[in-house]
Amino acid sequence: MATTNDAKEGNYIWSDDEMVLFCEILIASFVKNGRGQGVKWSLVQKQLENELSRKCPVKSLKNKYDSMKRDWRLWKFLKTGETGLGWDSVTGKIQASNDWWEKKIMEKREVKKFRNKGLLPAIEDLWNQLFQDGYATGANVVSTNIDPSSMKQDERSGGDKNENNVDEHCHLLELMFLKHFFK
């Protein structure tokens, strides 16, 4: 198994595809184990090493996770509450005047990294799923004009036959709400 692409362990330069894979593995871990349960780093390490065919020390994975979270906060700082910004969907770069960039860099020096290198929309979406307090996926949504009792169980749950009690409980609450609302 290959080590890292740098002589010093832990200074691996991640490609966008590798970062997407890492995020997807983390999200799957959160879905399986629950967000509040913490990351099972040894399992993430094993899966990532199998996919990438290279060694991924747990410490490096934790550092990458922390680095992504810092970058996500910086990215949100740049985009939140701003109007009149341009967006290049191919490069993922924010298009703004030099004055705007200089002002933002004066406020937070770390955002300078995003001036010439954007963030792929796919990575931004994955980071939102990882780091936002609540992220709406659309799974298990029942429209108010559809009778939930008319739906098959696998339609309500996205097809997963191994539902846990949380989804069933949420479904029952939805039914109670709808019955009360539509009396």
C-alpha positions in Angstrom: 0.0 0.0 0.0 1.4 3.4 -0.9 2.1 5.9 1.8 1.5 9.6 1.2 2.4 11.9 -1.7 4.7 13.9 0.5 7.9 12.8 2.3 6.4 13.8 5.7 3.5 11.7 6.8 0.4 13.7 7.4 1.2 16.3 4.7 -0.8 14.5 2.0 -2.3 16.8 -0.7 -5.9 15.7 -1.2 -7.4 15.7 -4.6 -11.0 16.9 -5.0 -12.1 13.3 -5.7 -10.4 12.0 -2.6 -12.0 14.7 -0.5 -15.4 13.8 -1.9 -14.8 10.2 -1.1 -13.7 11.1 2.5 -16.8 13.2 3.0 -19.1 10.5 1.7 -17.6 8.0 4.0 -18.0 10.4 7.0 -21.6 11.1 6.1 -22.4 7.4 5.8 -20.8 6.9 9.2 -23.0 9.7 10.7 -26.1 8.2 9.1 -25.3 4.7 10.4 -24.1 5.6 13.9 -25.8 8.9 14.5 -24.2 12.4 14.4 -23.9 12.7 18.2 -22.0 9.4 18.6 -18.8 10.7 17.2 -16.8 9.4 14.3 -15.5 5.8 14.4 -12.2 6.8 13.0 -10.8 3.3 12.7 -13.7 2.2 10.5 -13.4 5.4 8.4 -9.6 4.7 8.1 -10.1 1.1 6.9 -12.7 2.1 4.3 -10.7 5.0 3.0 -7.5 2.9 2.8 -9.4 0.2 0.9 -10.8 2.8 -1.6 -7.6 4.8 -2.1 -5.1 2.0 -1.8 -2.9 4.1 0.4 -2.1 4.4 4.1 -4.3 7.0 5.9 -3.2 7.5 9.5 -6.1 8.2 11.9 -4.4 11.4 13.0 -4.2 12.6 9.4 -7.9 11.9 8.9 -8.8 13.8 12.1 -6.6 16.7 10.9 -8.2 16.7 7.5 -11.7 16.7 9.1 -10.7 19.7 11.3 -9.2 21.5 8.3 -12.3 21.0 6.2 -14.5 22.3 9.1 -12.3 25.4 9.3 -12.5 25.9 5.6 -16.2 25.4 5.6 -16.6 28.1 8.2 -14.4 30.5 6.2 -16.4 29.7 3.0 -19.7 30.4 4.8 -18.2 33.7 6.2 -17.5 34.7 2.6 -20.9 33.9 1.2 -23.3 34.6 4.1 -25.2 37.9 4.0 -23.5 39.0 0.8 -25.4 40.3 -2.3 -24.1 41.2 -5.7 -21.5 38.5 -5.9 -20.8 36.6 -9.0 -20.4 32.8 -9.1 -18.5 30.7 -11.6 -20.2 27.3 -11.4 -17.4 25.5 -13.3 -14.5 26.6 -11.1 -16.6 27.2 -7.9 -15.0 30.6 -7.5 -16.7 33.7 -6.1 -16.5 36.6 -8.5 -16.1 39.9 -6.7 -14.3 43.1 -7.0 -10.7 43.5 -5.7 -12.1 46.0 -3.1 -14.5 43.3 -1.8 -11.7 40.7 -1.6 -9.3 43.1 0.1 -12.0 43.9 2.7 -12.7 40.3 3.4 -9.1 39.4 3.6 -8.6 42.3 6.1 -11.5 40.8 8.2 -10.1 37.2 8.1 -6.7 36.6 6.5 -7.4 32.9 6.1 -10.0 33.5 3.3 -7.3 34.5 1.0 -7.0 30.9 -0.1 -10.4 31.1 -1.8 -9.6 34.2 -3.9 -8.0 32.3 -6.7 -9.2 28.8 -6.0 -12.9 28.2 -5.5 -14.8 25.3 -3.9 -16.6 22.7 -6.1 -20.3 22.8 -5.5 -20.3 19.0 -4.8 -17.7 19.6 -1.9 -19.7 22.5 -0.6 -22.8 20.4 -0.5 -21.0 17.6 1.3 -19.5 20.0 3.8 -22.9 21.4 4.5 -24.1 17.9 5.2 -21.2 17.3 7.5 -21.0 20.5 9.4 -24.4 22.3 9.4 -26.5 21.7 12.5 -29.5 20.6 10.4 -29.4 19.6 6.7 -32.6 18.8 4.8 -32.1 15.9 2.4 -35.8 15.5 1.4 -35.8 11.9 2.7 -38.9 10.9 4.5 -40.8 14.0 3.4 -44.6 13.7 3.1 -46.4 16.5 1.4 -49.5 17.9 3.1 -51.6 17.0 0.1 -50.7 13.3 0.3 -52.2 10.9 2.8 -49.2 9.2 4.4 -51.2 6.1 5.2 -51.6 5.5 1.4 -47.9 5.2 0.9 -46.0 1.9 1.1 -43.5 1.6 3.9 -40.5 1.6 1.5 -41.8 4.7 -0.2 -42.0 6.6 3.1 -38.5 5.4 4.1 -36.6 5.7 0.8 -36.6 1.9 0.4 -34.5 0.9 3.4 -36.1 -2.3 4.8 -34.0 -2.0 8.0 -35.7 1.0 9.4 -34.9 2.0 13.0 -37.5 3.1 15.4 -36.7 6.8 14.9 -38.2 6.8 11.4 -41.3 4.9 12.6 -41.7 7.3 15.5 -41.4 10.3 13.1 -43.9 8.8 10.8 -46.4 8.3 13.7 -45.9 12.0 14.7 -46.5 13.1 11.1 -49.8 11.1 11.1 -50.9 12.5 14.4 -50.1 16.0 13.2 -52.0 15.6 9.9 -55.1 14.1 11.7 -55.1 17.0 14.1 -54.5 19.6 11.4 -57.1 18.3 8.9 -60.0 17.6 11.4 
